[in-house]
Amino acid sequence: MVSDRVCSVECAKLCEQAERYDDMVKAVIEIVKISEGELTIEERNLLSVAYKNAVGARRSSWRILNSLETRENGKEQYNAQILTLFRNNVEKELDEICTSILDLLRDYLVPKAASDESKVFLHKMRGDYHRYRAEFAVNDKRKEAAESSLLAYKEAMKYAENLTVTHPIRLGLGLNFSVFYYEILNNPAKACDVAKTAFDLAIAELDTLSEESYKDSTLIMQLLRDNLNLWNPCNDGEKDTAASPKGEEK
């Protein structure tokens, strides 16, 4: 007889193929609540894909609406009210998604994490989703989200010391932590420092990369280098040092 856990995994995979990410989130929640120990790598990746896509679509919508709302400021009041209404709805959805994954991490996933790899992966997720919340929150809520994100990333960095410098999860942490410093704390110098450290450590050990992780690791290293080129004011004077990062880990 097929177990509930196996059924939920197959359901999550089917939802991913059909690009039904909100339904995929429901399936991975079942996986998390059913599992007695830490998730398998496959289950962990399904969790990441489900929430990343569910939140990613809303983050994109929020950026567009926020930009349009800024552009409409001072113009026709009716349009501004509609845009504000839409943006508030998207923010509500974003907050619900972030709350959902952060609750799972706090109540189920982090307490069951055994390996350093899992701990880095999960604390990095905590940092990411507090960061996503900080993107749209204001005043005290933004400050609280930023502080929670910083603490989570620092916790992940502590466990990351036990992973190889070329490990894709460690590199992804360096990438996303640097984006946090740049976008949320408005600290380009620290962002460059975090990104450069991750890149330089990895490039020195590039010949030790396994075939299995080569593609993932080199892709993240390229994103680190792209962001460094974008952020570093010492580079070409034509660079826009206030530009948004080219990427973060998927």
C-alpha positions in Angstrom: 0.0 0.0 0.0 1.3 3.4 -1.0 2.0 5.7 2.0 0.4 9.1 2.5 3.9 10.6 2.3 4.6 9.0 -1.1 1.2 10.2 -2.4 1.9 13.7 -1.2 5.4 13.7 -2.9 3.8 12.5 -6.2 1.1 15.1 -5.9 3.7 17.8 -5.4 5.6 16.7 -8.5 2.5 16.6 -10.6 1.6 20.1 -9.4 5.1 21.3 -10.4 4.7 19.9 -13.9 1.3 21.5 -14.2 2.7 24.8 -12.7 0.0 24.8 -10.0 2.3 26.2 -7.4 -0.4 27.1 -4.8 -1.6 23.5 -4.9 2.0 22.3 -4.7 2.4 24.3 -1.5 -0.6 22.4 0.0 1.1 19.1 -1.0 4.5 20.0 0.5 2.8 21.1 3.7 1.3 17.6 4.0 4.8 16.1 3.4 6.3 18.3 6.2 3.6 17.4 8.7 3.7 13.7 7.9 7.5 13.2 8.0 8.9 12.1 11.4 12.5 13.1 10.6 14.2 15.6 8.3 13.1 15.8 4.7 14.9 13.9 1.9 16.8 16.0 -0.6 13.9 15.5 -3.1 11.3 16.6 -0.6 13.4 19.6 0.4 13.7 20.7 -3.2 10.0 20.3 -3.7 9.4 22.5 -0.7 11.8 25.1 -2.0 10.3 25.1 -5.5 6.7 25.3 -4.3 7.2 28.3 -2.0 9.7 30.0 -4.3 7.3 30.0 -7.2 4.2 30.9 -5.1 5.9 33.9 -3.6 7.9 34.8 -6.7 4.8 35.5 -8.8 3.5 37.8 -6.0 6.8 39.6 -5.5 6.9 40.3 -9.3 3.3 41.6 -9.1 4.1 43.8 -6.1 7.1 45.4 -7.8 5.0 46.3 -10.9 2.1 47.7 -8.8 4.4 49.6 -6.5 6.2 51.1 -9.5 2.8 52.0 -11.2 1.5 53.5 -7.9 4.6 55.7 -7.6 4.1 56.8 -11.2 0.4 57.6 -10.6 1.1 59.6 -7.5 -0.4 63.1 -7.9 -2.4 62.1 -11.0 -5.9 60.8 -11.3 -7.1 59.8 -7.8 -9.3 56.9 -9.0 -6.4 55.1 -10.6 -4.2 55.6 -7.5 -7.0 54.1 -5.3 -7.3 51.0 -7.6 -3.6 50.4 -7.6 -3.4 50.8 -3.8 -6.2 48.2 -3.4 -4.4 45.8 -5.7 -1.1 46.3 -4.0 -2.7 45.7 -0.6 -4.2 42.5 -1.8 -0.9 41.2 -3.1 0.8 42.2 0.2 -1.8 40.2 2.1 -1.1 37.1 -0.1 2.7 37.6 0.3 2.3 37.9 4.1 0.2 34.7 4.2 2.8 32.7 2.2 5.7 34.0 4.2 3.9 33.2 7.5 3.0 29.7 6.2 6.6 28.7 5.4 8.1 30.4 8.4 5.7 28.6 10.7 6.6 25.3 9.1 10.3 26.1 9.5 9.9 27.0 13.2 7.5 24.2 14.2 8.6 21.2 12.1 11.6 21.6 9.8 14.3 23.3 11.9 13.7 21.1 15.0 14.1 18.0 12.9 17.1 19.0 10.9 20.1 16.7 11.6 22.7 17.4 9.0 24.6 20.6 8.5 23.4 20.7 4.9 19.8 20.7 6.1 20.4 23.3 8.8 22.1 25.7 6.3 19.3 25.1 3.8 16.5 25.7 6.3 18.0 28.7 8.1 18.7 30.2 4.7 15.0 29.8 3.9 14.2 31.6 7.1 16.4 34.4 6.1 14.9 34.5 2.6 11.2 34.7 3.6 11.8 37.2 6.3 13.6 39.2 3.6 10.7 38.9 1.2 8.5 40.2 4.0 10.8 43.2 4.6 10.5 44.1 0.9 6.9 45.2 1.3 6.6 45.9 5.0 6.9 49.4 6.4 8.1 51.0 9.7 8.4 48.7 12.7 7.2 45.6 10.7 10.0 46.2 8.2 12.6 46.6 10.9 11.4 43.4 12.6 11.5 41.4 9.4 15.0 42.7 8.5 16.3 41.9 12.0 14.8 38.4 11.8 16.3 37.9 8.3 19.7 39.0 9.5 19.6 36.6 12.5 18.5 33.7 10.3 21.2 34.3 7.7 23.9 34.5 10.4 22.7 31.2 11.9 22.9 29.6 8.4 26.4 31.0 8.0 27.5 29.4 11.2 26.5 25.9 10.0 27.8 26.7 6.5 31.4 26.6 7.9 31.0 22.8 7.9 30.2 22.6 4.2 32.8 22.9 1.4 33.2 26.4 0.0 32.0 25.2 -3.4 28.9 23.6 -2.0 25.9 25.1 -4.0 23.9 25.6 -0.8 26.7 27.5 0.9 27.2 29.6 -2.3 23.5 30.2 -2.5 23.5 31.5 1.1 26.4 33.9 0.3 24.5 35.1 -2.8 21.2 35.7 -1.0 22.8 37.1 2.2 24.7 39.7 0.0 21.4 40.6 -1.7 19.9 41.2 1.7 22.6 43.6 2.7 22.3 45.4 -0.6 18.5 45.6 -1.0 17.2 45.6 2.6 20.0 47.2 4.7 21.1 49.5 1.8 24.7 48.5 2.6 26.6 48.0 -0.7 30.0 47.7 1.0 28.9 44.8 3.2 27.0 43.2 0.2 30.2 43.3 -1.8 32.2 41.9 1.1 29.9 38.9 1.6 29.6 38.2 -2.2 33.3 38.6 -2.8 34.3 36.3 0.1 32.0 33.6 -1.1 33.2 33.9 -4.7 36.9 34.1 -3.9 36.8 31.1 -1.5 35.0 29.0 -4.2 37.2 30.1 -7.1 40.3 29.0 -5.2 38.8 25.5 -4.8 37.1 25.2 -8.3 39.2 22.2 -9.3 37.7 20.2 -6.3 34.1 20.6 -7.6 32.3 17.3 -8.1 30.6 16.7 -11.4 27.3 16.4 -9.6 27.3 20.0 -8.2 29.5 21.7 -11.0 26.5 23.2 -12.9 24.7 24.5 -9.8 27.8 25.9 -8.2 29.2 27.7 -11.2 25.8 29.2 -12.0 25.7 30.7 -8.5 29.3 31.9 -8.8 28.3 33.7 -12.0 25.5 35.4 -10.2 27.9 36.5 -7.5 30.3 37.9 -10.0 27.5 39.7 -11.9 26.3 41.3 -8.7 29.8 42.4 -7.7 30.3 44.0 -11.1 26.9 45.8 -10.7 27.5 46.9 -7.1 31.2 47.8 -7.0 31.7 51.6 -7.4 35.3 51.0 -8.2 34.4 49.3 -11.5 33.6 51.0 -14.8 32.2 54.5 -14.2 29.2 53.7 -16.4 27.9 51.0 -13.9 24.8 52.0 -12.0 25.8 51.1 -8.4 22.2 51.6 -7.3 20.9 49.0 -9.7 19.0 45.9 -8.4 20.9 42.6 -8.2 20.9 40.5 -11.3 19.9 37.5 -9.4 19.5 35.5 -6.3 19.4 31.8 -5.8 16.4 30.0 -7.2 
